[in-house]
């Protein structure tokens, strides 16, 4: 039995697309899984075409992502019209064309992704590889490298390993057997000291003030808590705080809310057992903004122009009217009454 699935037909199909006169640009929404996938696809394409570039449609601000770019020497640029004009072929990794408005300007020849398939938005490209059951897109690219007998160097192996680690949340989220095989294979090739350095790059020094503020603003509701941070420099700090509070014993969910770039942003985290964070996000904000996610994590965004009162009052009114929050408060009161009798 082969270590990875065999991709002979896929490789033949991919090879037919490539020639030495082409200039390829690989696009992504930059995160560890996407950037590592782009690096791997570049290694595959660069042998067969004139040139290959990598571009992201978003800004990278998370410290671990910045550390990954720095220490693994990832040559990724911000997508601009002048940059795109230098290329005649386009590939998309760890995403599908309908995932971001900026992708609508491109006709993709290659799409490689692991996110759910949308019947309403079928992917159209000369080469399409979708594996929605996989936990990480890096696993797909590792399979392609393996089938092509292209051994990833230490920096690429480290990037792919970190991509799998982040997207599977160290195999705490949904993953496939192929993810575990890829992780095992890459572990032998990766630079473990560099990986540890990237993993530990979680916070920026200027973010420490937000931890102090958050600890003073915590509101406990049943087995969860909420924090309204007011204005923040980046929504990344809300994610960091939401993850931080989930490490508290007896806390099974939290919501960290702040205002950034003209939007009210709420980050939801849960233990994936008691409450469904995606449902809670939709209940609280689905009628006024974008909201949704999974059982253990979710996100909501509301344009500030839609809020006609003080943002904090808007939040508390929403929570008071939410049936899920009401049940949690009622349960908390009953437990408190029992402890007092």
N, C-alpha and C positions, 0 to 999 in steps of 0.2 A: 504493500500500500504506500502511495506517495505521501511525503510529509505534508505537502500542500496540494490543493486541487490542480489538475492539469489544465493548462490554458492554451493548448496548441492552436485551436481554431481562432481564439481571441487574438493571439499574437500574430497570426497570419493576417487577420483583418486589420489590425493596427499597423502592421508593416506596410500594407498596401497603400496606406494614407500618406506615407512619408517619402520625401525626396530631398535631395541636397540643396535645392533652391528655396526651400521654405524657411520663413522666420516665424517662430512660434512664441506666443505669449500665454503663460499659464496664469489664470486668474483664481482668486479665492477670497473668502472672508477670513482674514488672518487670525488663526488661533493655532495652538501646537499641532493638532491633527492635520489642519489644512496646510500649514507651512511645510511640515515634514512630507506630506503627500506631494506637494509641488516640487520639493527637492528631488524626490524619488522619480517623479515623472520627467523632470528635467534630465536626470541621469539616463533615462530610457531613450528620450528623444534626441539628445544632443549628438548621439553617434550617427544619426541618420539624416539630420537636417542642417541648415546653414547656421542658425543661432536659436537660442532659447532664453527667454526672459521670464521673470516671475513678478506679478503685481497683485496688490491687495486693494480692495475697495473701501476698507475701513481704516481707522487710526489704531495703532497698537499703543496701549498705555499700561497694561498690566505688567508689573515688575517681572514675573516669571516669563512672560512672552518676550519682553525686551531682553532679558538675560539669555533666552534661547537664541534670539537673533544675533546677539553679540558673541556668545561663546561658541556657537555652532556655525558662525560665519555665513548666515543665510542672506543671499543677495536679492532680497525682495524690495520692491519700490512701491510707492503709492501710485495707483492708477490715475493717469491724466490723459487727456486727448492727444497731446504730442507724443507721449510714450506709446499709446495704442497705435498711432499712425505709423510707427516703425515696423509693425508686424502685419503679416497677411493671413496667419492662422491662429486660432484661439482655442485653448483648452480650459476646462473648469474642473476643479477638484474639491471634494468635501462640500459640495453644494449642487443645487440644480438651478437652471436659468430663472425660474419663477421665485427663487428665494430672496433676490435683491433687485431693486429697480435698476441699478447700474448695469446689470447683466443683460437687460433688454436691448442694449445697443450693439450686441455682438451676436454673430452667428457662430456657434461653437462647433468645432469638428470633433472634439473629444469631451466627454463628460464622464467622470468617475466619482461615484458618491455612495454613501451608506445610509443616508436619511430615508425616511418613509417615502414611498412612491405615491404621487398624487394622480388619481384618475382624471381630475379636471385639468391638470397641467402636465401632459405627457412630455417626456424629454425627447427632443429631436436633435440628433447629431449623427455624423457619419460613424462614430464609434461611441457606444454607450455601455457602461459597465456599472450597474446598480446592484448593490448587495445590502438591502435594508436590514437584514438579520445580523449583520456584522456590527460590533460595538465601536469600531474605529475604521476610518477610511485608510489609515496607514496599513492596516492588515491587507487590504486589497492590493496596495502598491507593493507591499513586501512579497506577496504571492507572485506578482508580475516580475519583480526582480529575480526571485528564485527560479521561476520558469525560464527566464532569459539567461540564467547562469551569471547574473551580474551581482557580485558580492558587494554589499554596501560598505563603504569606508566607515571609519569610527564615528565621524561627525554625523553622517547620514543615518547610521544605525542608531546613534543616540537620539537623534531627532525623531525617528520612527518609533523608537521605544517609548519616548516621552509622549508622543501623540497617542499611542495606545493607552498609556497609563492615565492620561488626562481624560480621554473620552469615555473610558470604561470606569472612571473614578477608582482606579486600582482594583478593578474587577468587582466592585460593589454594585455597579449598575448592570443592565443587560449586556451580555456579551456572548460570543459564539466560540465554539471550540477552536476555530481558525485564529481568533484573537489570542488565545492562550499559546497556540503553536508559534505564531509570529513573535509573541513576546519572548518565548523561550529561545527561539532562534536568534533574535536580535540581542538578547542579553549577553550572549557569548562574544558579540562583536562591538558592543557599545563602550563608550568611555564612562565608566561608572562614577568617577570623581566629578566630571563635568555635569553628569546627570544630577548628582546630589546638589551641586552648586545652583543649578537651575531650579530644582524643586524647592530649595530653601529661600529663593528670591521671591518672597510672598508680599512684602510690604515696602512702601517707600517711607523714608524718614519723616517726610512732611505729613504722612497719614496718621502718625501717632496721636495727634491732637483729636482726631475723630473718635478714637477708642475712649479717650477720657470723656468726651461729650456723650457718647452713646451710653456709657455706664450710668450716667446721671439721668438719662431720659428713658430708661427701660420701664415698660408697663407690662406686668405679668397678667396673663389671662388664662386661667386654668393651667394646663400643662404646656403653655406656650407663652410667647412674649412679642411685643411690638415695640418698635423704636422709630420715632419721627426725627430725622436728622436736620431738617431744614435744607438750606443751600449747601451743596457739596461741589467740589471741583470736578469730580468724575463719578460716574455711576459704578465704577469698579470698586470704590470704597464701600458701597452698599452691599455688593456681593461678598467682599471680604468680611464685613461685619456679620452678615447673615450666616456665613459659614462658621464664623467664630462662635456665635451664640449657640449654635447647634452642639457645641462641645460641652455645654453645661449639663450636669446630671439632672435628670427629671424634666428636661425641656425636650418636647417632641416636635415642636414647630416654632417658627418665628417669621416675622415680617419686618423688614427694615426698609424704611421709606425716606426718600429725599427728593430734592428739586435740583435738576441739572439740565442745562441747555433748553430751558423753556418748557420742561416736562416734569410732571410728578412721576417718579419711578418707584415702584415697589418690587422688592426682591423677596420671594417666598422660599423657605426651606422647611423640610419636614423629614421625619425618620422613615417615611414610606410605609408606616404600619397603621397608625391611628387615623390620619387625616390625608385627604387628597389635595395637595397644594394647587394643582392646576384648576380644580373645581372651585377652590376658595378664591383664587385670583379672578376667575370669571364672575363669581357671585358678587365680589366686591366692586370690580371695575369694568366688567365686560360690556356694560351698557354705555360707558362714557369714553372708553379707550380700547387699546389692544391689550388682551389679557389671555393667559393660558400657560400650559406647561405640563409637566408630568406629576406623578404622585409625590415625589420627593422634592421637586424644585419647579418654580414657576416665576413668571415676571409679568408685570403690568405697567403700562405707560399711558398717561393722560396728559393731553396738551393743557398747559396752564390757562390758556384763554377760555377753556371750557369750565373752569372753576370760578364761581362767582362769589366765593366767600374765602375766609382765611384757610389756607391749605390744611392746617392741622385740624380745624373745626370740620372741614370737608371730610377728612379721614375718619374722625371719631363718629360723625353722623352716619357715614357709610357702615362702619363697624357695628354701631348700635342697631342698625336696621338689617344687618345680615343674620339670617337664621342660624348659620353655622356658629358664628360668634356668640349669638344668644344662648345656644345650647351649651357652649363651653363655659360661659359665665354662670349659667344656671347650675351646671355640674359643680363648678368651683364653689358656689354659694352653699349647695347641699352638703358638700364635703366639709366646708367650714362649720356649718350648723351642727353636723354630726360630731365633729371634734370638740365642740363646745358643750355638748350635752353629756 
